[in-house]
């Protein structure tokens, strides 16, 4: 299959294009040509290529093409910032301008060809960057940055211009950031902050500002990659690189679209293997958002349900707002792994505690009831009439003296408690000040997470600005919602990290015998008949009912006797999509006369509707089980995807489905089922036996194998219903629709 046309994702990445063009034997993985074992069944990489970006972020030499020091010119401010940044990182600065002898006192080179050395980084400020990029490529510059807009984000002409830019870069081996990017990569980061840092990736520079501002609250940032249109360097490149940097504790992303779904998944997988949390705002939940994002950076946003599934499979934490992005990334970067997943809400107000406990439970957090012994201990310092089961209400006064610290220590000492959340709805000196100090001191003495929600709208109080923000151990929030979102992400990330096994480790490397059987059934550009579609399923080991395809009433009667009454009869033809709507299905037939009559009626309807048949199916009737649907569709961004959900008519009414992006393993398949609203039906309800969940998972994995191996050869597959029988009895595909790709 290596180099075949059966791959499912079209990618712009240079490593995949090189395979298709035969430029080298395989993609580059960790700087070495890939071996066959590094490729999946369709010849695609199974490991992320980590680019060497050290000389981008810390170059030894920087050229500024179009540099200016003329007052009032827009390039003057940019040149000044780049000069300051070059001095900060210890790089030699080379202004380039055809008519200026010097810029800010530094001698100018008239052209790229006149640069005194091969530069690590060239920043292109001119309006038409293509000729300059070609010159830089000829001069062997390592990296270039293009600020100019007017490329893929503007439509077909801009897309063509961006393709020319990409081609120029690809021919040279130089790497390019942009176009349509900005100066965010060259910000001055604070160097007086300690601890793990946040690395930031944004496709809109302005949207990264709240995260960048975290430095003012004592949170360290290490890198900022404003990827723009991603003509060459893309989000996945920076994600892979940041995951390898020892100082990075978390990666925060603002994503409008992705250049290549496969590359992004490989990069997310690398971060997951390294245990580096990735938090992302991904635009495109609505049609309006998706359309606007495409017009801004000119990239695919992908169907949101598929994007959501892909992020979840690789542990990327999706949040909705920039405030959630900054708070969640800050917590994940700095907090130690949890000792337990229990959350305790502790407050000086019963109303506040009850409200926050409600919100925490609704957010999916576990609030364990403290043991009777622990409650008795707390009641040494808290009046008996107050509840200390969880939430813990101290009534207010105990926080004003030595009792306050004892209460906090007792809560944190509980083995079921991993997180303490203390909402302080507003400043109430001296109680709130003493409470804050006790929380900070306790946090320094424990390896458990202490979270404080400072609810004051002012935010200038010393207890907040100096004590809370001065602590590297307390996680401080301004809203309860952001706190609970971050805590849920924190606990979820560490659960995910503990059990993570990369789906790429188990991805098939070579075609199975099923693939060769399936090839004989493919009809490019055509829909298969139900009979042929079921043969395709059978080739992949998916069980179908006993059935025979017949072309006469007499043959139908013989088939019914062999299949066993009662039977189902269905018209079979490549142009039939909804047989029931046309009256082309007859169920519960129990005699030869019913079978003969059904055959005549089905063929008469087909003639009347002008639907060509390849015959009539006489099928075993299967009644007891849960009707599910399993299928394959294609996403523009991620390629083949597998869907599973409630089947029969319920699939159109309830739309209760889950999506998986291949490759995925058994655990991910089970997670897909766990997320269905109708999952209790599989566990058995109203006296019905539990369904054969293992058999359903096996069908999902076999359909995934089909998607991986056949790729674009299967444009659509719909198994509906898949009857999941009682536990131990398997699952049977009662109907199937398959459309072949062209």
C-alpha positions as CSV (number, residue, x, y, z in Angstrom):
1,X,0.0,0.0,0.0
2,X,3.0,2.4,0.3
3,X,2.5,5.2,-2.2
4,X,-1.0,3.9,-3.1
5,X,-3.9,6.2,-3.9
6,X,-5.9,4.8,-1.0
7,X,-4.8,7.4,1.6
8,X,-7.7,9.4,3.0
9,X,-6.2,12.8,3.9
10,X,-4.9,15.3,1.4
11,X,-2.2,17.2,3.1
12,X,0.0,20.2,2.3
13,X,2.8,19.0,4.6
14,X,6.1,18.7,2.8
15,X,6.8,15.3,4.3
16,X,3.6,13.7,2.8
17,X,4.0,15.5,-0.5
18,X,7.5,14.1,-0.8
19,X,6.2,10.5,-0.4
20,X,3.6,11.0,-3.1
21,X,6.2,12.4,-5.5
22,X,8.7,9.7,-4.7
23,X,11.3,12.3,-3.6
24,X,12.5,10.1,-0.8
25,X,11.8,6.7,0.7
26,X,9.6,8.0,3.5
27,X,8.7,10.9,5.7
28,X,11.2,12.4,8.1
29,X,10.6,11.2,11.7
30,X,12.8,12.7,14.4
31,X,15.2,13.8,11.7
32,X,15.6,10.3,10.0
33,X,13.9,8.8,7.0
34,X,10.9,6.8,8.1
35,X,11.0,3.0,8.0
36,X,8.0,1.0,6.8
37,X,7.0,0.5,10.5
38,X,6.7,4.3,10.8
39,X,3.9,4.4,8.2
40,X,0.3,3.3,8.4
41,X,-1.5,1.1,5.9
42,X,-2.0,4.1,3.6
43,X,1.6,5.2,3.7
44,X,1.0,8.1,6.1
45,X,3.3,8.9,9.0
46,X,2.6,7.5,12.5
47,X,4.9,9.9,14.3
48,X,5.1,13.7,14.4
49,X,7.9,15.4,12.7
50,X,9.4,17.8,15.2
51,X,11.0,20.8,13.4
52,X,14.1,22.4,14.8
53,X,12.8,25.8,15.7
54,X,15.5,26.8,18.1
55,X,17.0,29.2,15.6
56,X,13.6,30.8,15.0
57,X,13.1,31.7,18.6
58,X,16.7,32.4,19.4
59,X,18.5,33.3,16.1
60,X,22.1,34.3,15.8
61,X,21.3,36.8,13.0
62,X,18.2,38.6,11.9
63,X,17.6,40.4,8.6
64,X,14.7,42.9,8.3
65,X,13.7,43.3,4.6
66,X,12.1,46.7,4.1
67,X,13.5,48.2,7.3
68,X,12.7,51.8,8.0
69,X,13.5,54.5,10.5
70,X,11.5,57.3,8.8
71,X,9.2,59.0,11.3
72,X,5.5,58.2,10.7
73,X,6.1,55.1,8.5
74,X,4.4,51.9,9.7
75,X,7.5,49.8,9.2
76,X,9.5,52.1,11.5
77,X,7.8,50.8,14.7
78,X,8.2,47.2,13.5
79,X,11.9,47.7,12.7
80,X,12.4,49.3,16.1
81,X,10.7,46.3,17.9
82,X,12.7,43.8,15.9
83,X,16.0,45.6,16.7
84,X,15.2,45.6,20.4
85,X,14.2,41.9,20.3
86,X,17.4,41.0,18.4
87,X,19.5,42.8,21.0
88,X,17.5,40.9,23.7
89,X,18.2,37.5,22.2
90,X,21.8,38.4,21.3
91,X,21.3,38.3,17.5
92,X,23.1,40.4,14.9
93,X,20.7,42.7,13.1
94,X,20.9,43.4,9.3
95,X,18.5,46.0,7.9
96,X,17.8,45.6,4.2
97,X,16.6,48.6,2.1
98,X,17.6,49.5,-1.5
99,X,17.9,53.3,-0.9
100,X,18.9,53.7,2.8
101,X,22.5,53.7,3.9
102,X,21.5,52.9,7.4
103,X,18.5,52.3,9.7
104,X,18.7,53.4,13.4
105,X,22.5,53.8,12.9
106,X,23.0,50.3,11.6
107,X,24.4,50.0,8.1
108,X,21.8,48.7,5.5
109,X,22.3,46.1,2.9
110,X,20.7,47.1,-0.5
111,X,19.4,43.6,-1.2
112,X,19.1,40.1,0.2
113,X,22.0,39.1,-2.0
114,X,24.3,41.7,-0.3
115,X,23.7,40.3,3.2
116,X,27.1,39.6,4.9
117,X,26.2,36.2,6.1
118,X,23.6,33.4,5.9
119,X,20.9,34.6,8.3
120,X,18.9,32.5,10.7
121,X,15.8,34.6,10.5
122,X,14.5,37.1,7.9
123,X,11.5,39.3,8.5
124,X,9.8,40.4,5.3
125,X,8.0,43.8,5.5
126,X,7.4,44.5,1.8
127,X,3.9,44.3,0.3
128,X,4.8,41.8,-2.4
129,X,6.8,39.1,-0.5
130,X,7.1,36.4,-3.2
131,X,10.2,37.8,-5.0
132,X,11.9,38.4,-1.6
133,X,11.1,35.0,-0.4
134,X,12.7,33.5,-3.5
135,X,15.8,35.6,-2.9
136,X,16.0,34.5,0.7
137,X,15.6,30.9,-0.4
138,X,18.5,31.4,-2.8
139,X,20.5,32.9,0.0
140,X,19.9,29.9,2.2
141,X,18.1,31.7,5.0
142,X,16.8,29.3,7.6
143,X,13.5,31.0,8.5
144,X,11.4,33.8,7.0
145,X,8.4,35.6,8.4
146,X,5.9,37.2,6.0
147,X,3.5,39.7,7.5
148,X,1.6,40.7,4.4
149,X,-2.1,39.8,4.1
150,X,-4.1,39.2,0.9
151,X,-3.5,35.5,0.5
152,X,-5.7,32.5,1.1
153,X,-8.0,34.4,3.4
154,X,-9.2,36.5,0.5
155,X,-10.4,33.9,-2.0
156,X,-9.2,32.0,-5.1
157,X,-6.6,34.6,-6.3
158,X,-5.2,34.8,-2.8
159,X,-5.1,31.0,-2.5
160,X,-3.1,30.8,-5.8
161,X,-0.7,33.4,-4.5
162,X,-0.2,31.5,-1.3
163,X,0.4,28.3,-3.2
164,X,3.2,30.1,-5.1
165,X,4.7,31.2,-1.8
166,X,4.5,27.7,-0.4
167,X,6.1,26.2,-3.5
168,X,9.0,28.7,-3.3
169,X,9.7,27.7,0.3
170,X,9.3,24.0,-0.3
171,X,11.9,24.0,-3.1
172,X,14.5,25.6,-0.9
173,X,14.2,23.9,2.5
174,X,13.7,27.2,4.2
175,X,10.8,27.4,6.7
176,X,8.3,30.2,6.6
177,X,5.9,31.7,9.2
178,X,2.8,33.4,7.7
179,X,1.7,35.1,5.6
180,X,-0.9,37.2,7.4
181,X,0.9,37.0,10.7
182,X,2.3,39.6,13.2
183,X,5.0,40.5,15.7
184,X,3.7,38.3,18.6
185,X,6.6,35.9,18.2
186,X,9.0,38.8,19.0
187,X,7.4,39.9,22.3
188,X,9.5,40.6,25.3
189,X,8.7,38.0,27.9
190,X,9.3,38.5,31.6
191,X,12.4,36.7,32.7
192,X,11.9,37.1,36.5
193,X,9.1,34.5,36.8
194,X,9.7,31.0,38.0
195,X,8.1,27.6,37.4
196,X,6.7,25.8,34.4
197,X,5.7,28.1,31.5
198,X,2.8,28.4,29.1
199,X,3.6,28.3,25.4
200,X,1.1,30.0,23.2
201,X,-0.1,29.3,19.7
202,X,-2.6,31.7,18.0
203,X,-4.0,32.1,14.5
204,X,-5.2,35.6,15.5
205,X,-2.7,37.7,17.4
206,X,-5.2,39.7,19.3
207,X,-6.8,36.6,20.7
208,X,-3.6,35.7,22.6
209,X,-3.4,38.9,24.5
210,X,-5.3,37.7,27.6
211,X,-2.9,34.7,28.0
212,X,0.1,37.0,27.4
213,X,-1.2,39.2,30.2
214,X,-1.0,36.3,32.6
215,X,2.6,37.4,33.2
216,X,1.2,40.4,35.2
217,X,-0.3,37.8,37.5
218,X,2.9,35.9,38.0
219,X,2.4,33.2,35.4
220,X,5.4,32.6,33.2
221,X,5.2,32.5,29.4
222,X,8.0,31.1,27.2
223,X,6.9,31.3,23.5
224,X,4.3,32.8,21.3
225,X,3.7,31.4,17.8
226,X,1.3,33.5,15.7
227,X,0.8,31.1,12.8
228,X,-1.4,33.2,10.4
229,X,-2.3,31.5,7.2
230,X,0.2,28.7,7.7
231,X,1.6,28.6,4.1
232,X,4.4,26.4,5.6
233,X,4.9,26.3,9.4
234,X,1.6,25.3,10.9
235,X,0.1,24.8,14.4
236,X,1.1,21.2,14.4
237,X,4.8,22.1,14.0
238,X,4.8,24.5,17.0
239,X,2.7,22.1,19.0
240,X,5.3,19.3,18.5
241,X,8.2,21.6,19.2
242,X,6.7,23.1,22.4
243,X,5.8,19.6,23.7
244,X,9.6,18.9,23.7
245,X,10.7,22.0,25.6
246,X,11.5,21.2,29.2
247,X,10.3,24.6,30.5
248,X,6.8,24.3,29.0
249,X,4.2,23.1,31.5
250,X,1.1,23.7,29.2
251,X,0.3,24.8,25.7
252,X,-2.5,27.2,25.1
253,X,-4.0,27.5,21.6
254,X,-6.5,29.7,19.8
255,X,-7.4,27.9,16.6
256,X,-9.6,29.1,13.8
257,X,-8.9,26.3,11.4
258,X,-6.3,23.6,10.7
259,X,-4.1,23.2,7.7
260,X,-3.9,19.5,8.0
261,X,-5.9,17.3,10.3
262,X,-3.5,14.3,10.3
263,X,-0.5,16.5,11.2
264,X,-2.4,18.1,14.1
265,X,-3.4,14.7,15.5
266,X,0.2,13.5,15.3
267,X,1.3,16.6,17.2
268,X,-1.4,16.3,19.8
269,X,-0.3,12.6,20.2
270,X,3.3,13.8,20.8
271,X,2.1,16.2,23.5
272,X,-0.1,13.4,25.1
273,X,2.9,11.0,25.1
274,X,5.0,13.6,26.8
275,X,2.2,14.4,29.3
276,X,2.1,18.1,28.3
277,X,-1.5,19.4,28.6
278,X,-2.9,21.3,25.6
279,X,-5.8,23.7,26.1
280,X,-7.6,25.1,23.0
281,X,-10.3,27.5,21.9
282,X,-11.4,26.1,18.6
283,X,-13.6,28.5,16.5
284,X,-16.3,27.0,14.3
285,X,-19.0,25.6,16.6
286,X,-21.5,27.5,14.5
287,X,-21.8,28.0,10.7
288,X,-21.2,31.8,11.2
289,X,-18.1,31.2,13.3
290,X,-16.7,28.7,10.8
291,X,-17.3,31.0,7.8
292,X,-15.7,34.0,9.6
293,X,-12.7,31.9,10.6
294,X,-12.2,30.8,7.0
295,X,-12.2,34.4,5.8
296,X,-9.7,35.3,8.4
297,X,-7.0,32.7,8.0
298,X,-8.2,30.7,4.9
299,X,-8.1,27.3,6.5
300,X,-10.6,24.5,7.0
301,X,-12.5,24.6,10.3
302,X,-13.9,21.0,9.9
303,X,-17.2,19.7,11.1
304,X,-17.4,20.7,14.7
305,X,-18.6,17.3,16.0
306,X,-15.6,15.7,14.3
307,X,-13.2,18.3,15.6
308,X,-14.6,17.8,19.1
309,X,-14.1,14.0,18.9
310,X,-10.5,14.4,17.5
311,X,-9.5,16.8,20.3
312,X,-11.0,14.5,22.9
313,X,-9.3,11.4,21.6
314,X,-5.9,13.0,22.1
315,X,-6.5,14.7,25.3
316,X,-6.7,18.3,24.0
317,X,-8.9,20.3,26.4
318,X,-11.4,22.4,24.5
319,X,-12.7,25.5,26.2
320,X,-15.0,28.2,24.9
321,X,-13.7,31.5,26.0
322,X,-10.3,33.3,26.3
323,X,-10.8,33.7,30.0
324,X,-11.2,29.9,30.3
325,X,-8.2,29.4,28.1
326,X,-6.0,31.6,30.4
327,X,-7.3,30.2,33.7
328,X,-7.2,26.5,32.6
329,X,-3.8,26.7,31.0
330,X,-2.4,28.5,34.1
331,X,-3.7,25.8,36.4
332,X,-2.5,22.9,34.3
333,X,1.0,24.4,33.8
334,X,1.6,24.9,37.5
335,X,-0.4,22.3,39.5
336,X,1.1,19.0,40.7
337,X,-0.6,15.8,39.8
338,X,-3.6,15.1,42.0
339,X,-3.4,12.7,44.9
340,X,-7.2,12.1,44.7
341,X,-10.1,13.2,42.6
342,X,-12.4,14.3,45.4
343,X,-13.3,18.0,45.6
344,X,-14.3,19.8,48.8
345,X,-16.0,23.2,48.8
346,X,-15.1,25.2,51.8
347,X,-16.7,28.6,52.6
348,X,-17.7,31.0,55.3
349,X,-21.2,31.1,54.0
350,X,-23.7,28.2,53.8
351,X,-25.4,29.8,50.8
352,X,-22.2,30.2,48.9
353,X,-21.1,26.7,49.7
354,X,-24.4,25.2,48.5
355,X,-24.4,27.2,45.3
356,X,-20.8,26.3,44.4
357,X,-21.4,22.6,45.3
358,X,-24.4,22.5,43.0
359,X,-22.3,24.0,40.1
360,X,-19.4,21.6,40.8
361,X,-21.6,18.5,40.8
362,X,-23.2,19.7,37.6
363,X,-19.7,20.2,36.1
364,X,-19.1,16.5,36.7
365,X,-16.8,16.8,39.7
366,X,-17.0,14.3,42.5
367,X,-17.8,15.8,45.9
368,X,-17.3,13.0,48.4
369,X,-19.2,13.0,51.7
370,X,-16.6,13.4,54.4
371,X,-16.4,10.5,56.9
372,X,-18.1,10.7,60.2
373,X,-14.7,10.8,61.9
374,X,-13.6,13.7,59.7
375,X,-16.8,15.6,60.4
376,X,-16.4,15.0,64.1
377,X,-12.9,16.5,63.9
378,X,-14.2,19.5,62.1
379,X,-16.9,20.1,64.6
380,X,-14.2,20.7,67.2
381,X,-13.9,24.1,65.6
382,X,-17.2,24.6,63.7
383,X,-20.5,24.7,65.5
384,X,-22.5,21.5,65.5
385,X,-25.5,23.1,63.7
386,X,-23.5,23.8,60.6
387,X,-22.9,21.1,57.9
388,X,-19.4,19.9,57.4
389,X,-20.2,16.9,55.2
390,X,-19.2,18.7,52.0
391,X,-19.6,21.5,51.4
392,X,-18.0,22.6,54.6
393,X,-19.6,25.7,56.1
394,X,-17.6,27.3,59.0
395,X,-20.1,30.0,59.8
396,X,-17.5,32.8,59.4
397,X,-16.0,33.4,62.8
398,X,-13.6,30.4,63.0
399,X,-11.5,31.9,60.1
400,X,-10.6,34.9,62.3
401,X,-8.4,32.9,64.7
402,X,-6.3,29.8,65.0
403,X,-9.3,27.5,64.2
404,X,-9.2,28.6,60.6
405,X,-5.9,27.0,59.7
406,X,-6.8,23.8,61.7
407,X,-10.0,23.4,59.6
408,X,-8.1,23.8,56.3
409,X,-5.4,21.3,57.4
410,X,-8.1,18.7,58.5
411,X,-9.8,18.9,55.1
412,X,-6.6,18.6,53.2
413,X,-5.6,15.7,55.4
414,X,-8.5,13.6,54.2
415,X,-7.3,10.9,51.7
416,X,-10.4,11.3,49.5
417,X,-9.7,15.0,49.0
418,X,-7.5,16.1,46.1
419,X,-8.8,19.6,45.6
420,X,-10.0,22.3,48.0
421,X,-12.2,25.0,46.4
422,X,-12.7,28.1,48.6
423,X,-15.1,30.8,47.1
424,X,-14.6,34.2,48.8
425,X,-17.6,36.1,47.3
426,X,-16.2,39.5,48.4
427,X,-13.6,41.1,50.7
428,X,-14.7,41.1,54.4
429,X,-11.7,42.2,56.4
430,X,-10.3,41.0,58.7
431,X,-11.9,37.6,58.2
432,X,-11.2,37.4,54.4
433,X,-7.6,38.5,54.9
434,X,-6.9,35.9,57.6
435,X,-8.6,33.2,55.5
436,X,-6.5,34.1,52.5
437,X,-3.3,34.0,54.5
438,X,-4.2,30.6,56.0
439,X,-5.1,29.2,52.6
440,X,-1.7,30.3,51.1
441,X,0.2,29.0,54.1
442,X,-1.6,25.6,53.9
443,X,-1.0,25.4,50.2
444,X,2.7,25.7,50.8
445,X,2.6,22.7,53.2
446,X,0.5,20.3,51.0
447,X,0.8,18.5,47.7
448,X,-2.9,18.9,47.1
449,X,-4.5,21.6,45.0
450,X,-5.9,24.7,46.7
451,X,-8.2,26.9,44.6
452,X,-9.5,30.3,45.7
453,X,-12.2,32.2,43.9
454,X,-11.8,35.9,44.7
455,X,-15.3,37.2,43.8
456,X,-14.7,40.9,44.4
457,X,-15.4,43.0,41.2
458,X,-12.7,45.4,42.3
459,X,-9.6,43.2,42.4
460,X,-7.3,45.9,44.0
461,X,-7.5,44.5,47.5
462,X,-4.1,43.6,49.1
463,X,-5.4,40.2,50.0
464,X,-5.9,39.5,46.3
465,X,-3.1,41.5,44.6
466,X,-0.3,40.7,47.1
467,X,-1.2,37.5,49.0
468,X,-3.1,35.4,46.5
469,X,-1.3,36.5,43.4
470,X,2.0,36.3,45.3
471,X,1.6,32.6,45.9
472,X,2.8,30.1,43.3
473,X,0.9,27.3,45.0
474,X,-2.6,28.7,45.2
475,X,-4.7,28.7,42.0
476,X,-6.6,31.9,42.0
477,X,-9.7,32.6,39.9
478,X,-12.1,35.5,39.6
479,X,-15.2,33.4,38.7
480,X,-16.6,30.2,40.0
481,X,-17.3,29.0,36.5
482,X,-13.7,29.3,35.4
483,X,-12.5,27.7,38.5
484,X,-14.7,24.6,38.0
485,X,-13.8,24.4,34.3
486,X,-10.1,24.4,35.2
487,X,-10.4,21.9,38.0
488,X,-12.4,19.5,35.8
489,X,-9.7,19.9,33.1
490,X,-7.0,19.3,35.6
491,X,-8.5,16.1,37.0
492,X,-9.5,14.9,33.5
493,X,-6.0,15.6,32.1
494,X,-4.3,13.5,34.7
495,X,-6.9,10.6,34.3
496,X,-6.2,10.7,30.6
497,X,-2.5,10.9,31.0
498,X,-2.4,7.9,33.3
499,X,-4.2,5.6,30.9
500,X,-3.0,7.0,27.6
501,X,-1.9,4.7,24.9
502,X,-1.3,6.2,21.5
503,X,-3.8,5.1,18.9
504,X,-1.0,5.3,16.4
505,X,0.9,2.5,18.1
506,X,-1.8,0.0,17.1
507,X,-2.6,1.5,13.7
508,X,-2.4,-1.2,10.9
509,X,0.9,-1.1,9.0
510,X,0.0,-3.5,6.2
511,X,-3.3,-4.4,4.4
512,X,-5.3,-7.3,5.9
513,X,-6.7,-10.2,3.8
514,X,-10.0,-8.4,4.2
515,X,-8.7,-5.6,2.0
516,X,-7.9,-7.9,-0.9
517,X,-11.4,-9.4,-0.7
518,X,-13.0,-6.0,-0.6
519,X,-11.2,-4.8,-3.7
520,X,-13.2,-7.1,-5.9
521,X,-16.4,-5.6,-4.6
522,X,-15.5,-1.9,-5.3
523,X,-17.4,-0.1,-8.0
524,X,-15.8,3.4,-8.3
525,X,-18.4,6.2,-8.1
526,X,-21.3,3.8,-7.6
527,X,-23.6,2.9,-4.8
528,X,-23.5,-0.9,-4.0
529,X,-26.7,-2.9,-3.6
530,X,-27.6,-4.1,-0.2
531,X,-26.4,-7.6,-1.1
532,X,-23.0,-6.3,-2.3
533,X,-22.7,-4.0,0.7
534,X,-23.2,-6.9,3.0
535,X,-20.6,-8.9,1.1
536,X,-18.2,-6.0,1.9
537,X,-19.1,-6.3,5.6
538,X,-18.6,-10.0,5.5
539,X,-15.2,-9.5,4.0
540,X,-14.2,-7.6,7.1
541,X,-15.7,-10.2,9.5
542,X,-18.9,-8.3,10.3
543,X,-21.8,-10.7,10.8
544,X,-24.8,-10.5,8.5
545,X,-28.1,-12.5,8.6
546,X,-28.5,-15.8,6.8
547,X,-29.8,-14.7,3.4
548,X,-29.9,-15.5,-0.3
549,X,-30.3,-13.4,-3.4
550,X,-33.0,-14.8,-5.7
551,X,-34.5,-13.8,-9.1
552,X,-37.7,-15.9,-9.1
553,X,-40.6,-16.6,-6.8
554,X,-39.8,-20.3,-6.8
555,X,-36.2,-19.6,-5.8
556,X,-37.5,-17.3,-3.1
557,X,-39.6,-20.2,-1.6
558,X,-36.6,-22.5,-1.6
559,X,-34.4,-19.9,0.0
560,X,-37.0,-19.2,2.7
561,X,-37.0,-22.9,3.6
562,X,-33.2,-23.0,3.8
563,X,-32.9,-19.7,5.7
564,X,-35.7,-20.7,8.1
565,X,-39.0,-19.0,8.8
566,X,-40.0,-16.4,9.6
567,X,-38.1,-14.4,6.9
568,X,-37.7,-10.8,5.7
569,X,-37.8,-10.1,1.9
570,X,-36.2,-7.0,0.5
571,X,-35.6,-5.6,-3.0
572,X,-31.9,-5.4,-3.7
573,X,-30.5,-2.9,-6.2
574,X,-27.7,-0.3,-6.5
575,X,-30.1,2.6,-6.8
576,X,-32.2,1.8,-3.8
577,X,-31.4,3.9,-0.7
578,X,-34.7,3.9,1.3
579,X,-36.4,0.6,0.7
580,X,-39.0,1.0,3.5
581,X,-40.2,4.4,2.1
582,X,-40.9,2.7,-1.3
583,X,-42.6,-0.4,0.2
584,X,-39.7,-2.6,-0.8
585,X,-39.4,-4.5,2.5
586,X,-41.7,-7.3,3.7
587,X,-41.2,-8.7,7.2
588,X,-42.5,-11.6,9.3
589,X,-43.3,-13.9,6.4
590,X,-44.1,-17.4,7.7
591,X,-45.3,-19.5,4.7
592,X,-44.4,-20.3,1.1
593,X,-47.5,-18.5,-0.2
594,X,-46.6,-15.3,1.6
595,X,-43.1,-15.5,0.2
596,X,-44.4,-16.0,-3.4
597,X,-46.8,-13.1,-3.0
598,X,-44.1,-10.9,-1.5
599,X,-41.7,-11.6,-4.4
600,X,-44.3,-10.6,-7.0
601,X,-45.3,-7.4,-5.0
602,X,-41.7,-6.3,-4.6
603,X,-40.8,-6.8,-8.2
604,X,-44.0,-5.0,-9.3
605,X,-43.2,-2.0,-7.1
606,X,-39.7,-1.9,-8.5
607,X,-41.0,-1.9,-12.1
608,X,-43.5,0.9,-11.2
609,X,-40.9,3.0,-9.5
610,X,-38.4,2.3,-12.4
611,X,-35.9,0.9,-9.9
612,X,-33.5,-1.7,-11.4
613,X,-33.0,-4.8,-9.2
614,X,-30.2,-7.3,-9.0
615,X,-32.7,-9.6,-7.2
616,X,-34.7,-10.0,-4.0
617,X,-33.1,-10.8,-0.7
618,X,-34.6,-13.5,1.4
619,X,-33.2,-12.9,4.9
620,X,-33.2,-14.4,8.3
621,X,-35.5,-12.4,10.7
622,X,-33.7,-11.1,13.8
623,X,-35.9,-9.4,16.3
624,X,-34.4,-9.4,19.8
625,X,-31.7,-6.7,20.4
626,X,-30.8,-3.1,20.4
627,X,-30.8,-1.3,17.1
628,X,-27.6,0.7,16.5
629,X,-26.0,2.4,13.6
630,X,-22.3,2.3,12.6
631,X,-21.0,4.1,9.6
632,X,-18.2,5.8,7.8
633,X,-18.2,9.4,6.5
634,X,-15.5,11.7,5.2
635,X,-14.5,14.9,6.9
636,X,-12.7,17.6,4.8
637,X,-10.1,18.0,7.5
638,X,-9.6,14.6,9.1
639,X,-10.6,12.2,6.3
640,X,-12.5,9.1,7.2
641,X,-14.5,9.1,10.4
642,X,-16.5,6.4,12.2
643,X,-19.9,7.1,13.6
644,X,-21.8,5.0,16.1
645,X,-25.2,5.7,17.7
646,X,-28.8,4.6,18.2
647,X,-30.1,3.1,15.0
648,X,-33.3,2.4,13.2
649,X,-35.6,5.4,13.0
650,X,-34.1,6.8,16.2
651,X,-31.0,7.9,14.4
652,X,-33.0,10.6,12.5
653,X,-35.2,11.5,15.4
654,X,-32.7,11.7,18.3
655,X,-29.4,12.1,16.4
656,X,-27.7,10.4,19.3
657,X,-24.3,9.6,17.8
658,X,-20.6,9.7,18.7
659,X,-17.7,10.2,16.3
660,X,-14.3,8.6,16.2
661,X,-11.4,9.7,14.1
662,X,-9.2,6.7,13.0
663,X,-6.9,5.4,14.2
664,X,-8.4,4.7,17.6
665,X,-8.2,1.8,20.0
666,X,-10.7,-0.3,22.0
667,X,-10.8,2.1,24.9
668,X,-11.6,5.0,22.7
669,X,-14.4,2.9,21.0
670,X,-15.9,2.2,24.5
671,X,-15.6,5.9,25.3
672,X,-17.6,6.7,22.2
673,X,-20.4,4.4,23.4
674,X,-20.2,5.8,27.0
675,X,-21.0,9.3,25.7
676,X,-24.3,8.3,24.1
677,X,-27.5,9.5,25.7
678,X,-29.1,6.1,24.9
679,X,-26.3,4.1,26.4
680,X,-28.6,2.7,29.2
681,X,-30.4,0.8,26.4
682,X,-27.3,-1.3,25.9
683,X,-27.0,-2.0,29.6
684,X,-30.6,-3.4,29.7
685,X,-33.7,-1.5,30.8
686,X,-37.2,-2.5,31.8
687,X,-36.3,-6.1,32.3
688,X,-34.4,-6.5,29.0
689,X,-31.1,-8.3,29.1
690,X,-27.9,-6.3,28.6
691,X,-26.7,-6.1,25.0
692,X,-23.5,-7.7,23.8
693,X,-21.3,-4.6,24.2
694,X,-18.1,-6.4,23.3
695,X,-19.6,-7.4,20.0
696,X,-20.6,-3.9,19.3
697,X,-17.1,-2.6,20.1
698,X,-15.7,-5.3,17.8
699,X,-17.9,-4.1,14.9
700,X,-16.8,-0.5,15.5
701,X,-13.2,-1.5,15.3
702,X,-13.7,-3.6,12.2
703,X,-15.5,-0.7,10.5
704,X,-12.5,1.5,11.5
705,X,-10.2,-1.0,9.9
706,X,-12.2,-0.8,6.7
707,X,-12.0,3.0,6.8
708,X,-8.2,3.0,7.3
709,X,-7.6,0.4,4.5
710,X,-10.1,1.5,1.9
711,X,-9.8,5.2,2.6
712,X,-11.3,7.2,-0.3
713,X,-12.6,4.0,-2.0
714,X,-15.5,4.1,0.5
715,X,-17.2,7.5,0.3
716,X,-20.0,6.4,2.7
717,X,-21.0,3.4,4.7
718,X,-24.2,3.1,6.7
719,X,-24.9,-0.1,8.7
720,X,-28.5,0.6,10.0
721,X,-29.7,-1.2,11.9
722,X,-26.9,-3.2,13.4
723,X,-28.9,-5.4,15.8
724,X,-26.9,-5.9,19.0
725,X,-28.1,-9.1,20.5
726,X,-28.2,-10.1,24.2
727,X,-24.8,-10.5,25.9
728,X,-22.7,-13.3,24.4
729,X,-24.8,-13.6,21.2
730,X,-23.0,-11.0,19.0
731,X,-24.3,-8.3,16.7
732,X,-25.8,-8.7,13.2
733,X,-25.9,-6.1,10.4
734,X,-29.5,-6.2,9.2
735,X,-29.1,-3.6,6.5
736,X,-26.2,-1.7,4.9
737,X,-25.7,1.1,2.4
738,X,-22.3,1.7,0.8
739,X,-21.2,4.3,-1.7
740,X,-17.8,3.8,-3.5
741,X,-15.5,6.8,-4.0
742,X,-14.4,7.8,-7.5
